[in-house]
Amino acid sequence: MTTPRLYYIEKPNLSLLNDKDEKQISELFRDDKIRGLFEKANSPDYLYFDKLKYKIPNYGISPEEGWLAVRTFRNLIANNTIIKAKEGGFFKWIRLSYTDEYLHRIDMYAGGKIMSRSFSSSDENQLIVHGIMEEAIASSQLEGAHTTRAAAKKMLLEGKVPKNNSEQMILNNYKAITAIKSEYTKYELSLDLMFTLHRQLTEGTDIEKDQIGRLRVDSDDIVVQGDIGTEKYITHVPPNEAFLKQEMERLIAFANDKDSNQFIHPVVKAIFLHFWIGYLHPFADGNGRIARALFYWYLLKKGYQTIMYVPISIVIKSAPMQYAMAYIYSEQDNFDLTYFYDFHIKKIIQALEEFESYIDRKTKENHKLDDVLGIQISLNDRQKQLLHHLISDDKASITVTSHSGIHNIARQTGAKDLKELENKGFIISKREGKFIKYYPSDKLQALKDQI
């Protein structure tokens, strides 16, 4: 098999500007029209030369001239991060114009807007289980798990044994994220904790057993590969093991807030941790899952409890090429981490907005069901959502195990929910082997057009 070649981003030919002296470039900064180019380069998206070059001629200068001016401007306003590049120096980032607005919106969601809704404890349990399941599935699919969301959810909810490597990845991820929420946030980050997390994420998958729960070494010969367009490339060559060991100590100190006295907003810091793990690539496999898991770990430690409702990986999975290029641009364009930051914080905002829409939709569904059933029939929210599920999918069924799992309730409570619905004539039970499954009744199907 042919080894893929390294992928390099398009570089402008700045040798064309050899005759331009510093005075001529500095004059561009005083041109109001060119200052508009700087804004266009940074908003609404943080653009690299390969996309910005098509906009530059509108400003009366060549693409190369415009890019040199933009790069110079960015260097002037950028701040160093703590993240070292293997070639020397540090990654830097720019606090973009929308940063404060977005961080405020995230804080309002996490600490106010979502929590201001009157969720019952059952609702909260269901939202957390839903969020963890969706994150586990999407995060695993980002790293190559090939299974449908429906099949994966059924496996998790019914406690089935994974049938293949993809399902094992998803189950491992689900257990790991659950452990992060319930246990790991009690501790500071350490190599031992990361090894424990790595073992949870990779046990039983197709990784070599001797690579589980340890840092990679040079002899592992690990590179990151991915499809760009129609061709497979090497997109990242991780640092050597000596650099890795040195930087892991610094990453752990950073995650434990022992790096400096400078305050960094928790969301920004969580994004930096996500990138840093991806860049260092500390393990032979599972680095993406580790990176996204640590993003959750840090925000949960900082009190962003509602982040568990919001599966970030779903919105990242909808833009896998942008995700990959955010890493690539950040590494190859002058160690400018702003590309990754810009991508990530917008995905957080998108995930929060989609969660808000999800809650609004579920609330409307429950109200609609109340209207159809009338006041004579009283159902709890779990039962209402189950009825919606059963009539929205012709092949849908439910078991006591899966219903209890969805809502994180005792099996006895789940069985009571289903028995009440059966007694009211909305579902019917059928024994299938060892299991009793519940299906929509004719009475429920008759209500389908009204709900």
C-alpha positions as CSV (number, residue, x, y, z in Angstrom):
1,M,0.0,0.0,0.0
2,T,1.3,3.4,-0.9
3,T,2.1,5.7,2.0
4,P,0.0,8.9,1.8
5,R,1.9,12.1,1.3
6,L,1.9,15.0,3.7
7,Y,-0.8,17.6,3.3
8,Y,0.3,21.2,3.0
9,I,-2.0,24.2,2.9
10,E,-1.6,26.5,-0.1
11,K,1.1,29.1,0.6
12,P,1.1,32.6,-1.1
13,N,4.2,33.5,-3.1
14,L,5.4,36.3,-1.0
15,S,8.6,36.5,-3.0
16,L,6.6,38.6,-5.4
17,L,6.7,41.3,-2.7
18,N,10.4,41.5,-2.4
19,D,10.3,45.0,-3.8
20,K,7.9,46.2,-1.1
21,D,9.6,47.8,1.8
22,E,8.2,48.1,5.4
23,K,7.1,51.6,4.8
24,Q,4.9,50.6,1.9
25,I,3.3,47.8,3.9
26,S,2.7,50.1,6.9
27,E,0.9,52.6,4.7
28,L,-1.7,49.9,4.1
29,F,-2.7,50.0,7.8
30,R,-3.6,53.7,7.4
31,D,-6.0,53.0,4.5
32,D,-9.6,52.8,5.8
33,K,-10.5,50.5,2.9
34,I,-7.7,48.0,3.7
35,R,-8.8,48.1,7.4
36,G,-12.1,46.7,6.1
37,L,-10.1,43.8,4.6
38,F,-8.8,43.0,8.1
39,E,-12.4,42.8,9.4
40,K,-13.4,40.6,6.4
41,A,-10.5,38.3,7.2
42,N,-11.6,37.8,10.8
43,S,-15.4,37.8,10.6
44,P,-17.8,36.2,10.3
45,D,-15.2,33.4,9.8
46,Y,-11.5,33.5,10.5
47,L,-10.1,33.0,7.0
48,Y,-6.8,31.6,5.7
49,F,-5.2,32.8,2.4
50,D,-6.8,30.0,0.3
51,K,-10.3,31.5,0.9
52,L,-9.4,35.1,1.6
53,K,-7.5,35.5,-1.7
54,Y,-10.8,35.7,-3.7
55,K,-11.9,38.7,-1.6
56,I,-8.7,40.7,-1.6
57,P,-8.8,42.1,-5.2
58,N,-12.0,44.0,-4.2
59,Y,-9.6,46.2,-2.1
60,G,-7.4,47.2,-5.0
61,I,-4.3,45.2,-4.1
62,S,-2.9,41.8,-5.1
63,P,-3.8,38.6,-3.1
64,E,-0.2,38.3,-1.9
65,E,-0.1,42.0,-0.8
66,G,-3.4,41.7,1.0
67,W,-2.4,38.5,2.8
68,L,0.9,40.0,3.9
69,A,-1.0,42.9,5.4
70,V,-3.5,40.6,7.1
71,R,-0.8,38.3,8.5
72,T,1.2,41.3,9.8
73,F,-2.0,42.8,11.4
74,R,-2.8,39.4,13.0
75,N,0.7,39.1,14.4
76,L,0.4,42.5,16.0
77,I,-2.8,41.7,17.9
78,A,-2.2,38.0,18.8
79,N,-1.3,36.8,22.2
80,N,0.8,33.7,23.0
81,T,-0.8,30.7,24.5
82,I,1.0,28.3,26.8
83,I,1.0,25.6,24.1
84,K,4.5,25.0,22.6
85,A,5.0,24.0,19.0
86,K,7.5,21.2,18.3
87,E,9.4,23.5,16.0
88,G,9.9,26.1,18.7
89,G,7.9,29.0,19.9
90,F,4.3,29.0,21.1
91,F,0.9,28.8,19.5
92,K,-0.9,32.1,19.6
93,W,-4.5,33.3,19.4
94,I,-6.5,36.4,18.7
95,R,-9.5,37.4,20.9
96,L,-11.9,37.9,18.0
97,S,-14.5,40.7,18.1
98,Y,-17.4,38.2,19.0
99,T,-15.5,36.4,21.8
100,D,-17.0,38.2,24.7
101,E,-20.5,38.0,23.3
102,Y,-20.2,34.2,22.7
103,L,-18.7,33.5,26.1
104,H,-21.5,35.5,27.7
105,R,-24.1,33.5,25.8
106,I,-22.5,30.2,26.8
107,D,-22.3,31.4,30.5
108,M,-26.0,32.4,30.3
109,Y,-27.0,29.0,28.9
110,A,-24.9,27.1,31.4
111,G,-25.7,29.1,34.4
112,G,-29.0,30.7,33.7
113,K,-31.1,30.3,30.6
114,I,-31.3,26.5,30.6
115,M,-31.5,26.2,34.3
116,S,-34.3,28.7,34.5
117,R,-36.5,26.1,32.8
118,S,-38.6,24.1,35.3
119,F,-37.1,20.7,34.7
120,S,-38.2,17.9,37.0
121,S,-35.5,15.5,38.3
122,S,-36.8,13.0,35.8
123,D,-36.4,15.5,33.0
124,E,-32.9,16.3,34.1
125,N,-31.9,12.6,34.2
126,Q,-33.4,12.0,30.8
127,L,-31.6,15.0,29.3
128,I,-28.3,13.9,30.8
129,V,-28.7,10.4,29.5
130,H,-29.7,11.7,26.1
131,G,-26.7,14.0,26.0
132,I,-24.2,11.4,27.1
133,M,-25.5,8.8,24.6
134,E,-25.5,11.3,21.7
135,E,-21.9,12.5,22.6
136,A,-20.6,8.9,22.9
137,I,-22.1,7.9,19.6
138,A,-21.0,11.0,17.6
139,S,-17.5,11.2,19.2
140,S,-16.9,7.5,18.3
141,Q,-18.3,8.1,14.7
142,L,-15.8,10.9,14.3
143,E,-13.0,8.4,14.8
144,G,-14.4,5.8,12.4
145,A,-17.2,3.9,14.3
146,H,-19.4,2.6,11.6
147,T,-22.9,2.0,12.9
148,T,-26.2,3.9,12.8
149,R,-27.3,6.2,15.6
150,A,-30.5,4.2,16.1
151,A,-28.6,0.8,16.4
152,A,-26.1,2.3,18.8
153,K,-28.8,3.8,21.0
154,K,-30.6,0.5,21.1
155,M,-27.4,-1.3,22.2
156,L,-26.8,1.2,25.0
157,L,-30.4,1.3,26.2
158,E,-31.0,-2.4,26.2
159,G,-27.6,-3.3,27.6
160,K,-26.7,-5.5,24.7
161,V,-23.2,-6.9,24.2
162,P,-21.3,-5.0,21.4
163,K,-21.2,-7.0,18.2
164,N,-18.2,-5.3,16.6
165,N,-15.4,-2.8,17.1
166,S,-17.6,0.2,16.3
167,E,-20.2,-0.7,18.9
168,Q,-17.4,-1.4,21.5
169,M,-16.0,2.1,20.9
170,I,-19.4,3.6,21.5
171,L,-20.1,1.6,24.7
172,N,-16.6,2.5,26.0
173,N,-17.2,6.1,25.3
174,Y,-20.5,6.1,27.0
175,K,-19.0,4.5,30.1
176,A,-16.1,6.9,30.1
177,I,-18.2,10.1,29.8
178,T,-20.5,8.8,32.5
179,A,-17.5,8.2,34.8
180,I,-16.2,11.7,34.0
181,K,-19.5,13.2,35.2
182,S,-20.0,11.0,38.3
183,E,-16.4,10.4,39.4
184,Y,-13.4,11.8,37.6
185,T,-14.3,15.5,38.1
186,K,-13.6,14.9,41.8
187,Y,-9.9,14.6,41.0
188,E,-7.1,16.7,39.5
189,L,-5.9,15.6,36.1
190,S,-2.9,13.3,36.2
191,L,-1.2,10.8,33.9
192,D,-2.7,8.0,35.9
193,L,-6.2,9.5,35.4
194,M,-5.5,9.9,31.7
195,F,-4.3,6.3,31.5
196,T,-7.5,5.1,33.2
197,L,-9.6,7.1,30.8
198,H,-7.6,5.8,27.8
199,R,-8.1,2.2,29.0
200,Q,-11.9,2.8,29.4
201,L,-12.1,4.2,25.9
202,T,-10.0,1.6,24.1
203,E,-10.5,-1.7,26.0
204,G,-11.8,-4.4,23.6
205,T,-11.3,-2.3,20.5
206,D,-8.8,-3.0,17.7
207,I,-5.9,-1.2,19.3
208,E,-2.8,-3.3,20.2
209,K,-3.1,-4.4,23.8
210,D,0.4,-3.2,24.7
211,Q,-0.6,0.4,23.5
212,I,-3.5,0.7,26.0
213,G,-3.0,2.9,29.0
214,R,0.5,4.3,28.1
215,L,1.9,7.2,26.2
216,R,3.0,6.5,22.7
217,V,6.7,6.2,21.9
218,D,8.6,6.9,18.7
219,S,8.7,3.3,17.7
220,D,4.9,3.2,17.5
221,D,5.3,5.3,14.4
222,I,2.0,7.2,14.8
223,V,0.8,9.7,12.2
224,V,-2.6,11.3,11.7
225,Q,-4.2,10.5,8.3
226,G,-7.4,11.8,6.8
227,D,-9.2,12.3,3.5
228,I,-9.0,15.8,2.0
229,G,-11.0,15.9,-1.2
230,T,-10.7,12.6,-2.9
231,E,-7.2,11.8,-1.6
232,K,-5.9,10.4,1.7
233,Y,-3.1,12.5,3.3
234,I,-0.9,12.5,6.4
235,T,-2.3,15.6,8.1
236,H,-0.2,15.7,11.2
237,V,3.1,14.2,12.4
238,P,2.9,14.3,16.2
239,P,6.0,15.5,18.2
240,N,8.6,13.0,19.4
241,E,8.2,11.1,22.7
242,A,10.7,13.4,24.5
243,F,8.8,16.5,23.6
244,L,5.5,14.7,24.4
245,K,6.6,13.7,27.9
246,Q,7.8,17.2,28.6
247,E,4.6,18.9,27.4
248,M,2.2,16.5,29.1
249,E,3.5,17.7,32.4
250,R,2.7,21.3,31.3
251,L,-0.7,20.3,29.9
252,I,-1.6,18.6,33.2
253,A,-0.5,21.7,35.2
254,F,-2.6,23.9,32.8
255,A,-5.6,21.7,33.3
256,N,-5.2,21.8,37.0
257,D,-5.0,25.7,36.9
258,K,-1.4,25.6,38.2
259,D,0.2,27.1,35.1
260,S,0.1,30.8,36.0
261,N,-1.8,33.5,37.8
262,Q,-3.4,34.7,34.6
263,F,-7.2,34.1,34.3
264,I,-8.4,32.3,31.2
265,H,-12.1,31.9,30.7
266,P,-13.0,28.2,31.3
267,V,-14.5,27.8,27.9
268,V,-11.4,29.2,26.2
269,K,-9.3,26.9,28.4
270,A,-11.3,23.8,27.6
271,I,-11.0,24.6,23.9
272,F,-7.2,25.0,24.3
273,L,-7.1,21.6,26.1
274,H,-9.0,20.0,23.3
275,F,-6.5,21.3,20.7
276,W,-3.4,20.5,22.8
277,I,-4.3,16.9,23.2
278,G,-5.0,16.6,19.5
279,Y,-1.7,18.3,18.7
280,L,0.4,16.2,21.1
281,H,-1.4,13.0,20.2
282,P,-0.3,11.3,23.4
283,F,-1.6,7.9,22.7
284,A,-1.4,5.4,19.8
285,D,-5.2,5.6,19.3
286,G,-8.2,7.2,20.8
287,N,-6.8,10.8,20.9
288,G,-9.8,12.5,19.5
289,R,-12.1,10.8,22.1
290,I,-9.6,11.7,24.9
291,A,-9.5,15.3,23.7
292,R,-13.2,15.8,23.6
293,A,-13.6,13.9,26.9
294,L,-11.2,16.3,28.6
295,F,-13.1,19.3,27.2
296,Y,-16.1,18.0,29.1
297,W,-14.1,17.1,32.2
298,Y,-12.7,20.6,32.5
299,L,-16.0,22.4,32.0
300,L,-17.7,20.1,34.5
301,K,-15.0,20.8,37.1
302,K,-15.6,24.5,36.5
303,G,-19.3,24.2,37.2
304,Y,-20.7,24.0,33.7
305,Q,-23.0,21.2,34.7
306,T,-25.5,21.7,31.9
307,I,-22.8,21.0,29.3
308,M,-23.8,17.4,29.8
309,Y,-27.1,18.1,28.1
310,V,-25.2,19.3,25.0
311,P,-23.5,16.7,22.7
312,I,-20.8,18.9,21.1
313,S,-19.6,16.1,18.9
314,I,-22.9,15.9,17.0
315,V,-22.3,19.4,15.5
316,I,-18.6,18.7,15.0
317,K,-19.5,15.5,13.1
318,S,-21.7,17.5,10.8
319,A,-18.6,19.4,9.6
320,P,-15.7,16.9,9.8
321,M,-13.6,18.6,7.1
322,Q,-13.8,22.0,8.9
323,Y,-12.8,20.2,12.1
324,A,-9.7,18.7,10.4
325,M,-8.8,21.9,8.7
326,A,-9.1,23.9,11.9
327,Y,-6.3,21.8,13.3
328,I,-4.3,22.0,10.0
329,Y,-4.5,25.7,9.6
330,S,-3.6,26.3,13.2
331,E,-0.4,24.2,12.9
332,Q,0.6,25.3,9.4
333,D,-0.2,29.0,9.4
334,N,2.3,30.4,11.8
335,F,1.0,28.4,14.8
336,D,-2.2,30.4,14.8
337,L,-4.6,28.6,17.2
338,T,-7.4,31.1,16.3
339,Y,-8.6,28.9,13.5
340,F,-9.3,26.1,15.9
341,Y,-10.8,28.4,18.5
342,D,-13.1,30.1,15.9
343,F,-14.4,26.7,14.7
344,H,-14.9,25.3,18.2
345,I,-16.6,28.1,20.0
346,K,-19.1,28.5,17.1
347,K,-19.9,24.7,17.4
348,I,-20.6,25.2,21.1
349,I,-23.0,28.0,20.3
350,Q,-24.6,25.9,17.5
351,A,-25.0,22.9,19.9
352,L,-26.6,25.1,22.6
353,E,-29.0,26.5,20.1
354,E,-29.9,23.1,18.8
355,F,-30.4,21.9,22.4
356,E,-32.8,24.8,23.0
357,S,-34.7,23.9,19.9
358,Y,-34.9,20.3,21.0
359,I,-36.3,21.3,24.4
360,D,-38.9,23.6,22.8
361,R,-39.9,20.8,20.4
362,K,-40.3,18.3,23.2
363,T,-42.3,20.8,25.3
364,K,-44.7,21.5,22.4
365,E,-45.1,17.8,21.8
366,N,-46.1,17.3,25.4
367,H,-48.6,20.2,25.3
368,K,-50.1,18.9,22.1
369,L,-50.5,15.4,23.6
370,D,-52.2,17.0,26.6
371,D,-54.7,18.8,24.3
372,V,-55.4,15.6,22.3
373,L,-55.9,13.3,25.4
374,G,-57.8,15.9,27.4
375,I,-57.7,16.3,31.2
376,Q,-59.3,12.9,31.8
377,I,-56.0,11.0,31.0
378,S,-53.0,12.0,33.1
379,L,-49.5,11.0,31.9
380,N,-46.1,11.9,33.2
381,D,-43.6,13.5,30.9
382,R,-41.7,10.2,30.4
383,Q,-44.8,8.5,29.2
384,K,-45.7,11.4,26.9
385,Q,-42.2,11.2,25.3
386,L,-42.5,7.5,24.9
387,L,-45.8,7.8,23.0
388,H,-44.3,10.4,20.7
389,H,-41.4,8.1,20.1
390,L,-43.6,5.1,19.3
391,I,-45.8,7.0,16.8
392,S,-42.9,8.8,15.1
393,D,-41.2,5.6,14.0
394,D,-43.2,2.8,12.4
395,K,-40.6,0.2,13.6
396,A,-40.3,1.5,17.1
397,S,-40.6,-0.6,20.2
398,I,-39.6,-0.2,23.8
399,T,-38.6,-2.5,26.7
400,V,-38.5,-1.9,30.4
401,T,-34.7,-1.8,30.2
402,S,-34.5,0.7,27.5
403,H,-37.3,3.0,28.9
404,S,-35.6,2.9,32.3
405,G,-32.2,3.6,30.7
406,I,-33.4,6.6,28.7
407,H,-34.7,8.3,31.8
408,N,-32.1,7.0,34.3
409,I,-34.9,5.6,36.6
410,A,-35.3,2.5,38.6
411,R,-36.4,-0.6,36.6
412,Q,-39.5,-0.8,38.9
413,T,-40.5,2.8,38.0
414,G,-40.0,2.1,34.3
415,A,-42.1,-1.1,34.4
416,K,-44.9,0.9,36.2
417,D,-44.8,3.6,33.4
418,L,-45.3,0.9,30.7
419,K,-47.9,-1.1,32.6
420,E,-50.0,2.1,33.1
421,L,-49.8,2.9,29.3
422,E,-50.8,-0.7,28.5
423,N,-53.7,-0.5,30.9
424,K,-54.8,2.7,29.2
425,G,-54.7,1.0,25.9
426,F,-51.9,3.0,24.3
427,I,-49.4,0.1,24.0
428,I,-49.4,-3.6,23.7
429,S,-46.9,-6.1,24.9
430,K,-45.4,-9.0,23.0
431,R,-42.9,-11.6,24.3
432,E,-40.0,-12.1,21.9
433,G,-37.6,-14.7,23.2
434,K,-36.4,-13.6,26.6
435,F,-37.7,-10.1,26.2
436,I,-41.1,-8.4,26.5
437,K,-41.4,-5.6,24.0
438,Y,-44.0,-2.9,23.8
439,Y,-45.5,-1.6,20.6
440,P,-48.0,1.1,19.7
441,S,-51.6,0.0,19.9
442,D,-54.3,0.7,17.3
443,K,-55.7,3.3,19.7
444,L,-52.3,5.1,19.7
445,Q,-51.9,4.8,15.9
446,A,-55.4,6.4,15.5
447,L,-54.1,9.5,17.3
448,K,-51.1,9.9,15.1
449,D,-52.5,12.5,12.8
450,Q,-53.7,14.6,15.7
451,I,-50.4,14.7,17.6
